[in-house]
Amino acid sequence: MADFSIVGKRLPMVDAPDKVTGRALYTDDLALPGMLVGKILHSPHAHARLRSIDTARAERLPPGPVSRFQNGALVLR
């Protein structure tokens, strides 16, 4: 039979003090050199049909987008 020595017992939450004091680091808090960031743009209109997406503003950002997912296809730069 399997050993269920932990099931139904209280376990110490060792990360709880860091979380409640704000010292815990989450993945959103990390910024590494050369790190890529993904963004999702949602339509402000529910069930709307998008005719086009203007990506010019995103492409002007330094160093610009590496790729984008548009019209169901991944577009590499």
VEXLOTOR-875907 format. One record per residue: residue number from 1; x, y, z of N, C-alpha, C, O in turn. Coordinates in pm, 1 decimal, m for minus. Example, Ala and Ser with C-alpha at 12.3 -4.5 7.8 and 13.67 -1.06 7.14 Angstrom:
residues 2
   pos        nc1        nc2        nc3       cac1       cac2       cac3        cc1        cc2        cc3        oc1        oc2        oc3
     1     1319.0     m569.0      780.0     1230.0     m450.0      780.0     1320.0     m330.0      780.0     1423.6     m331.9      846.5
     2     1285.0     m225.0      708.0     1367.0     m106.0      714.0     1290.0        3.0      787.0     1340.9      113.8      803.9
END
This chain:
residues 77
   pos        nc1        nc2        nc3       cac1       cac2       cac3        cc1        cc2        cc3        oc1        oc2        oc3
     1       81.6     m118.1        0.0        0.0        0.0        0.0       86.0      124.5        0.0      198.5      121.8       50.0
     2       35.8      233.0      m54.7      109.6      358.0      m59.3      113.7      423.1       78.8       24.5      404.3      161.5
     3      218.8      499.3      100.6      236.2      568.1      228.0      168.3      704.7      220.6      214.6      793.1      148.6
     4       59.9      722.1      294.1      m13.2      848.7      297.4       11.7      920.7      429.3      m83.3      962.9      495.2
     5      137.3      935.3      468.5      168.7      994.4      598.4      148.5     1145.7      600.6      151.0     1205.9      707.9
     6      128.6     1208.3      484.8      112.5     1353.6      481.0      m34.0     1392.2      463.2      m75.1     1500.5      504.9
     7     m112.7     1304.8      401.9     m251.7     1335.3      372.7     m329.4     1360.7      500.9     m323.6     1280.4      594.1
     8     m402.3     1472.5      506.1     m485.4     1505.0      621.3     m410.0     1569.2      735.8     m468.0     1590.4      842.3
     9     m282.5     1601.0      717.6     m204.3     1663.0      825.0     m168.4     1805.8      786.9     m154.3     1837.9      668.9
    10     m153.9     1889.6      885.5     m111.9     2027.2      863.9       37.1     2032.0      833.8      118.2     1968.5      901.2
    11       70.5     2107.9      732.5      210.6     2125.3      696.2      248.1     2271.5      712.9      166.1     2359.3      685.9
    12      369.9     2299.5      756.7      409.9     2439.6      771.0      421.1     2506.5      634.3      474.7     2447.9      540.3
    13      370.9     2628.3      623.5      380.6     2704.8      499.7      506.5     2790.5      510.9      502.5     2902.4      562.0
    14      616.8     2737.2      462.9      745.7     2802.0      481.8      758.0     2931.9      403.1      840.0     3016.5      438.6
    15      679.2     2950.2      297.4      689.1     3072.7      218.5      588.6     3178.9      261.9      588.7     3288.8      206.4
    16      504.0     3149.6      358.3      400.0     3243.1      400.7      455.1     3374.8      454.4      402.9     3479.6      416.2
    17      557.9     3376.8      541.1      607.2     3505.4      591.1      659.1     3597.0      479.5      637.0     3718.1      483.7
    18      727.2     3540.6      380.9      776.8     3622.3      270.4      661.8     3676.8      185.8      668.8     3789.8      137.5
    19      558.4     3599.3      168.0      445.3     3644.0       87.0      366.7     3755.7      155.3      330.3     3853.9       90.7
    20      340.4     3741.8      283.3      259.1     3843.0      351.7      336.7     3971.4      379.3      275.7     4076.9      397.3
    21      468.8     3964.9      383.0      547.3     4087.3      404.8      589.9     4152.9      274.3      646.5     4262.2      275.6
    22      563.3     4087.2      161.3      598.5     4145.8       32.6      740.4     4118.4      m11.4      785.3     4175.0     m111.1
    23      812.2     4034.1       59.0      950.6     4002.9       22.3      961.4     3893.8      m83.3     1066.0     3879.6     m146.7
    24      855.5     3816.9     m103.0      859.6     3706.6     m199.1      870.4     3761.6     m340.9      806.8     3861.5     m374.6
    25      951.3     3695.6     m423.6      965.5     3735.2     m563.4      878.5     3646.2     m650.0      875.0     3524.3     m633.1
    26      809.1     3708.6     m742.1      726.7     3636.9     m838.0      788.0     3657.6     m975.8      872.0     3745.6     m994.2
    27      746.2     3576.7    m1072.4      805.2     3587.2    m1205.8      779.7     3723.1    m1268.5      859.7     3767.8    m1350.7
    28      672.2     3789.5    m1233.2      643.4     3922.1    m1287.1      738.3     4027.9    m1229.9      751.4     4136.0    m1287.2
    29      803.8     3998.4    m1118.9      897.4     4092.4    m1056.8     1036.9     4085.0    m1118.0     1119.8     4172.0    m1091.0
    30     1064.7     3984.6    m1198.9     1198.8     3964.1    m1252.4     1218.7     4039.6    m1383.3     1128.6     4045.3    m1467.0
    31     1336.2     4096.8    m1400.2     1375.3     4161.0    m1526.0     1519.7     4120.6    m1553.0     1611.7     4167.2    m1485.7
    32     1538.6     4034.8    m1650.5     1671.2     3985.5    m1683.5     1718.9     4049.5    m1812.9     1636.5     4085.6    m1896.9
    33     1850.4     4064.9    m1831.6     1900.3     4123.4    m1955.1     1862.8     4039.2    m2076.5     1878.9     3917.1    m2075.0
    34     1813.4     4103.3    m2180.4     1776.6     4033.6    m2302.2     1645.0     3958.3    m2293.9     1612.6     3880.1    m2383.3
    35     1568.6     3981.0    m2187.5     1444.5     3908.3    m2167.2     1336.3     3959.4    m2262.4     1320.4     4080.2    m2279.9
    36     1262.6     3867.6    m2323.1     1150.6     3903.6    m2409.4     1023.8     3911.0    m2326.4     1005.8     3834.2    m2231.9
    37      936.3     4003.4    m2361.9      810.1     4022.6    m2291.2      696.9     4003.9    m2390.4      700.3     4059.8    m2500.0
    38      598.2     3926.9    m2353.5      481.9     3906.0    m2439.0      365.9     3991.1    m2393.5      342.4     4006.1    m2273.6
    39      293.9     4046.4    m2487.3      175.8     4127.2    m2457.9       58.8     4075.3    m2539.2       76.3     4029.8    m2652.3
    40      m58.5     4081.9    m2482.7     m180.0     4042.0    m2553.1     m269.3     4164.8    m2563.0     m297.1     4230.7    m2462.9
    41     m313.4     4194.7    m2683.2     m402.8     4307.2    m2705.3     m543.1     4252.5    m2726.2     m568.7     4178.3    m2821.0
    42     m633.4     4289.9    m2636.7     m772.2     4246.9    m2646.7     m856.0     4360.1    m2704.6     m826.6     4477.7    m2682.7
    43     m958.1     4324.7    m2776.9    m1049.8     4424.0    m2831.6    m1135.7     4481.0    m2719.3    m1181.2     4405.8    m2633.0
    44    m1158.8     4611.6    m2718.5    m1247.0     4669.2    m2616.8    m1394.7     4642.8    m2646.8    m1481.0     4676.8    m2565.8
    45    m1424.4     4582.7    m2761.9    m1561.8     4557.2    m2802.4    m1585.6     4406.0    m2808.3    m1518.8     4334.2    m2882.8
    46    m1680.6     4359.7    m2729.4    m1710.8     4216.5    m2725.0    m1770.0     4169.7    m2857.4    m1855.3     4237.5    m2914.6
    47    m1726.1     4056.1    m2905.6    m1776.6     3991.0    m3027.6    m1757.2     4075.4    m3153.3    m1826.0     4054.7    m3253.3
    48    m1664.3     4169.9    m3148.7    m1640.1     4254.2    m3265.6    m1554.7     4180.1    m3367.3    m1474.8     4093.4    m3331.6
    49    m1571.9     4214.2    m3491.5    m1487.1     4160.0    m3597.7    m1379.0     4263.1    m3626.7    m1408.2     4377.9    m3660.5
    50    m1254.7     4221.1    m3613.3    m1143.0     4311.7    m3638.1    m1112.9     4313.7    m3787.8    m1093.6     4208.8    m3849.1
    51    m1109.1     4431.7    m3845.4    m1077.9     4444.0    m3987.1     m928.1     4446.6    m4010.2     m878.0     4390.1    m4107.4
    52     m856.5     4513.1    m3919.6     m711.2     4519.9    m3932.4     m651.5     4553.1    m3796.4     m720.6     4599.8    m3705.8
    53     m522.2     4528.1    m3784.3     m447.4     4561.0    m3662.9     m327.7     4644.1    m3705.4     m245.6     4599.6    m3785.7
    54     m318.0     4764.4    m3651.6     m206.5     4853.0    m3684.0      m91.4     4820.9    m3588.7      m99.1     4850.8    m3469.5
    55       14.6     4760.5    m3640.8      130.3     4722.8    m3558.0      244.9     4822.8    m3570.1      353.3     4797.6    m3517.6
    56      223.5     4935.6    m3637.9      330.9     5032.8    m3661.8      387.0     5087.2    m3530.9      508.4     5102.3    m3517.2
    57      300.1     5116.7    m3434.7      348.3     5172.3    m3307.1      436.6     5072.5    m3233.4      537.8     5111.1    m3174.9
    58      399.8     4945.3    m3235.6      480.2     4842.0    m3169.6      612.6     4822.2    m3241.7      714.7     4797.3    m3177.7
    59      612.1     4833.0    m3373.3      735.4     4812.6    m3449.1      834.8     4926.4    m3431.0      953.9     4908.3    m3456.3
    60      788.6     5042.6    m3388.0      879.6     5155.2    m3363.3      949.5     5146.4    m3228.3     1046.5     5218.3    m3204.7
    61      902.2     5060.0    m3139.7      964.8     5046.9    m3008.1     1103.9     4986.8    m3021.9     1124.1     4895.2    m3101.7
    62     1200.7     5037.7    m2944.5     1334.8     4978.4    m2951.5     1337.8     4848.3    m2872.6     1285.4     4849.8    m2761.3
    63     1389.8     4742.7    m2914.6     1440.6     4709.7    m3046.7     1332.2     4662.2    m3140.7     1362.8     4608.8    m3247.4
    64     1206.3     4680.0    m3104.2     1096.3     4637.5    m3190.3     1054.2     4496.0    m3158.3     1126.2     4423.2    m3090.0
    65      939.1     4456.8    m3206.6      891.1     4321.2    m3176.9      972.8     4215.0    m3250.1     1016.1     4235.6    m3363.5
    66      993.1     4102.3    m3184.4     1064.1     3989.6    m3244.5      969.6     3914.0    m3337.1     1008.3     3870.9    m3445.7
    67      845.1     3898.7    m3292.5      744.5     3832.8    m3374.3      607.6     3874.9    m3324.1      595.0     3936.6    m3218.4
    68      505.0     3840.8    m3401.4      368.6     3868.3    m3358.6      278.7     3758.4    m3412.4      308.5     3695.2    m3513.7
    69      169.0     3737.3    m3343.1       69.9     3639.3    m3384.9      m47.2     3717.5    m3439.8     m115.9     3787.9    m3365.8
    70      m69.9     3705.7    m3568.5     m172.6     3787.1    m3632.0     m246.9     3703.3    m3735.6     m185.1     3631.8    m3814.5
    71     m378.3     3712.2    m3734.9     m464.0     3638.5    m3826.9     m437.0     3487.4    m3822.6     m440.0     3420.3    m3925.8
    72     m411.1     3435.7    m3704.3     m390.4     3292.8    m3687.6     m255.3     3242.5    m3731.3     m234.5     3121.5    m3739.5
    73     m162.0     3332.7    m3759.9      m29.1     3290.2    m3805.0       78.8     3366.7    m3727.4       61.3     3483.5    m3692.6
    74      189.1     3299.2    m3701.4      302.1     3362.1    m3634.6      386.8     3433.0    m3739.6      436.8     3370.5    m3833.2
    75      402.3     3563.9    m3723.1      477.9     3644.8    m3816.7      610.6     3681.4    m3751.2      613.1     3757.4    m3654.3
    76      720.2     3628.3    m3803.0      853.6     3657.9    m3750.1      907.7     3783.4    m3815.5      877.9     3813.0    m3931.2
    77      986.8     3855.8    m3740.2     1046.2     3979.4    m3792.4     1164.9     3950.8    m3877.8     1227.1     4043.4    m3930.0
END
